[in-house]
Amino acid sequence: MNKVRGSAAEAVADIPDGASLAVGGFGLSGVPAALIDAVHARGTTGLQVVSNNCGVDGRGLGVLLSAGRIARVTGSYVGENKEFARQYLSGELEVELTPQGTLAERLRAGGAGIPAFYTPAGVGTQVAQGGLPWRYAPGGGEVAVASPPKETREFGGRPYVLEHGITTDFALVRAWRGDRHGNLVFRHAAANFNPLAAMAGRVTVAEVEELVEPGELRPSDIHLPGVYVQRVVALTADQAADKPIEKRTVRP
């Protein structure tokens, strides 16, 4: 089955307003920038995004965020995005903050058909007890929507909190290599949340830096089998080379 689409615009053309999206990447590493830009160009709005973070100002998901296209974010890290913080604190954006490992497992569980699981992460905090501010009232200050309490249970004398698996309408991911059947290989840090996001999407779109023919990828090298991927977009040489660095140094 040939899953290759002619362009990023074609691959995301049926994503409607209000759709839920699982998006791969961590900071600016492994971000499906071409697909995000295509969603932005199409004008899709009211999106409910599940991603580790929301890009940075003007890059990655920050492009959609600054345009006011995102209504809700489920993530674990605000990061360096000042617009993200501004929209959240002013009541323009609903945000569900989740422990990073829990978010990863929620995506994996959703993709594996597991509706919920117990984890020790968050026990004894507002993650389990409820009360985390999901949305502030317009203008900020008062909490308009708070997180609900979650079920807890003991196993072996230790408390655990129940978390639900995540599935989304679509998923956008970036891979190093991919074939026409949708089998994907991720390189180095770009592996981050990309395989998990891909598993969670009912329709997963992958942009690949190098498109190869079926059979060229050794089965042992494949990180994500094509059963999880419905559409593949081959990046141009310039798009594949566009890999901005979020922080070029950690010292003055």
C-alpha positions in Angstrom: 0.0 0.0 0.0 1.5 3.3 -1.1 0.8 5.9 1.7 2.8 8.7 0.2 1.0 12.0 -0.3 2.2 14.6 -2.8 2.5 17.4 -0.3 2.1 18.4 3.4 -0.9 20.5 2.4 -2.6 17.5 0.8 -1.8 15.3 3.8 -3.5 17.6 6.4 -6.3 18.9 4.1 -9.0 17.0 6.0 -8.0 18.1 9.5 -11.1 20.0 10.7 -11.5 22.8 13.1 -11.7 21.5 16.7 -9.7 18.4 15.9 -7.4 16.7 18.5 -3.8 16.3 17.4 -0.9 14.3 19.0 2.3 16.0 17.9 5.8 14.6 18.2 8.9 16.5 19.2 10.7 17.7 22.3 11.6 21.4 22.3 12.6 21.8 18.7 14.0 18.3 18.2 12.0 16.0 15.9 9.3 18.6 15.4 7.1 18.0 12.3 7.5 21.6 11.2 6.3 21.1 7.6 3.1 19.5 8.7 2.5 22.2 11.3 3.1 24.9 8.8 0.6 23.2 6.4 -2.0 23.2 9.2 -1.3 26.8 9.8 -1.6 27.7 6.1 -4.9 25.9 5.9 -6.4 28.1 8.6 -7.5 25.3 10.9 -8.4 26.5 14.3 -9.8 25.4 17.7 -7.2 22.6 17.9 -6.8 20.4 20.9 -3.1 19.5 21.0 -1.3 16.8 22.9 2.4 17.3 22.9 5.3 17.4 25.4 5.6 21.1 24.9 4.2 23.7 22.6 7.3 24.7 20.6 8.9 28.1 21.1 7.8 31.5 20.0 7.6 31.4 16.2 8.7 27.8 15.8 7.0 24.4 15.9 3.6 24.5 17.5 4.4 28.1 18.5 3.3 29.0 15.0 -0.2 27.8 15.6 -0.2 29.1 19.1 0.7 32.7 18.2 -2.0 32.6 15.5 -4.6 31.7 18.1 -5.4 28.4 16.5 -4.9 26.2 19.6 -7.8 26.0 22.2 -6.4 23.3 24.5 -3.0 21.8 25.3 -2.2 18.6 27.1 1.6 18.6 27.9 4.3 18.4 30.5 6.4 21.5 29.9 5.7 25.1 29.1 9.3 25.6 28.0 10.6 28.8 26.5 7.4 29.9 24.9 6.4 33.2 26.4 3.2 33.4 24.3 2.1 30.0 25.8 2.5 31.4 29.3 0.7 34.6 28.4 -2.3 32.9 26.8 -2.6 30.4 29.7 -2.4 33.0 32.5 -4.8 35.4 30.7 -7.5 32.7 30.3 -7.1 32.4 26.5 -5.8 28.8 26.5 -6.8 25.7 28.5 -3.8 23.7 29.7 -3.7 20.2 31.2 -0.2 19.8 32.7 0.8 16.2 33.1 4.0 14.5 34.5 6.2 13.8 31.5 6.5 10.1 32.0 2.7 9.9 32.6 2.1 11.7 29.3 4.4 9.3 27.4 2.6 6.3 28.9 -0.9 7.8 28.2 0.0 8.1 24.6 1.5 4.6 24.4 -1.5 3.1 26.2 -3.9 4.8 23.9 -2.1 3.5 20.9 -2.0 0.0 22.4 -5.7 0.0 23.1 -5.3 0.2 26.9 -8.0 2.6 28.3 -6.3 3.4 31.6 -3.5 2.4 33.9 -2.2 3.1 37.5 1.0 5.0 38.2 2.7 6.3 41.3 3.5 9.6 39.6 1.5 12.4 41.0 0.2 10.6 44.2 -0.2 13.1 47.0 -0.2 16.1 44.7 -2.9 18.1 42.9 -2.3 15.8 39.9 -4.2 13.2 41.9 -6.2 15.3 44.3 -7.5 17.8 41.7 -7.5 21.5 41.7 -4.8 22.2 39.1 -5.9 25.3 37.1 -6.8 24.1 33.6 -8.2 27.5 32.5 -8.2 30.9 34.1 -11.0 33.3 33.9 -10.6 36.0 31.2 -8.0 38.4 32.3 -6.4 35.8 34.6 -6.4 35.6 38.4 -9.4 33.4 39.2 -9.5 29.7 38.1 -12.4 29.0 35.8 -11.8 25.3 35.2 -9.8 23.1 37.6 -8.7 19.5 37.2 -11.0 16.9 38.8 -9.7 14.4 41.4 -8.5 11.1 40.1 -9.2 7.6 41.4 -6.4 6.2 43.6 -5.8 2.6 44.7 -3.2 0.7 46.7 -1.1 -2.1 45.2 1.3 -3.9 47.5 0.8 -1.2 50.1 1.7 1.6 47.8 -0.7 4.2 46.4 -1.2 4.7 42.7 -3.3 7.1 40.7 -5.5 6.1 37.7 -4.6 7.8 34.4 -6.4 7.4 31.1 -4.9 6.5 27.8 -4.9 9.2 25.1 -6.1 8.8 21.5 -6.5 11.7 19.1 -8.2 12.3 15.8 -4.8 12.9 14.0 -1.1 12.7 14.8 1.7 14.6 13.2 5.2 13.2 13.5 8.7 13.5 12.0 11.0 10.6 11.1 14.5 10.3 9.7 13.7 7.6 7.2 10.4 6.1 6.1 9.1 3.8 3.3 6.0 4.0 1.2 4.2 1.5 3.6 4.7 3.9 6.5 7.4 2.1 8.4 9.5 4.7 10.2 13.0 5.1 11.6 13.8 7.9 14.1 17.3 9.3 14.6 18.9 10.1 17.9 17.0 12.7 20.0 14.2 13.0 17.4 12.9 9.6 18.7 11.5 11.4 21.8 7.7 11.6 21.6 7.3 10.9 17.9 6.7 7.1 18.1 4.2 7.6 21.0 2.3 10.4 19.3 2.1 8.3 16.1 0.6 5.4 18.0 -2.1 7.6 19.6 -3.4 9.1 16.4 -6.4 7.5 14.6 -4.9 9.0 11.4 -1.2 9.5 11.6 0.8 11.7 9.2 4.6 11.3 9.1 7.0 13.7 7.4 10.2 11.9 6.5 13.6 13.3 5.7 14.4 10.4 3.4 11.8 8.3 1.6 12.9 4.8 0.6 11.2 1.9 -1.1 9.6 -1.0 0.8 12.2 -3.6 1.7 15.1 -1.1 2.0 14.6 -0.7 5.7 15.8 -3.8 7.7 13.0 -5.0 10.0 15.3 -4.8 13.0 15.9 -1.1 12.3 12.3 -0.1 12.2 11.2 1.8 15.3 7.5 2.2 14.3 5.7 -0.3 12.0 3.5 1.1 9.2 0.3 -0.2 10.8 0.4 3.0 12.9 0.9 5.3 10.0 -1.7 6.3 7.4 0.1 9.0 5.4 3.7 9.8 4.5 5.1 13.1 3.2 8.7 13.3 1.8 10.4 16.4 2.8 12.5 18.5 0.4 16.2 18.8 1.0 15.8 22.2 2.5 13.0 21.1 4.8 15.0 18.1 5.9 18.0 20.3 6.7 15.9 22.9 8.6 16.7 21.9 12.2 16.9 24.9 14.5 18.7 24.7 17.8 16.7 25.9 20.8 19.7 26.7 23.0 23.1 26.9 21.3 25.0 27.1 24.6 24.5 26.4 28.3 27.3 28.8 29.4 27.9 32.5 29.0 
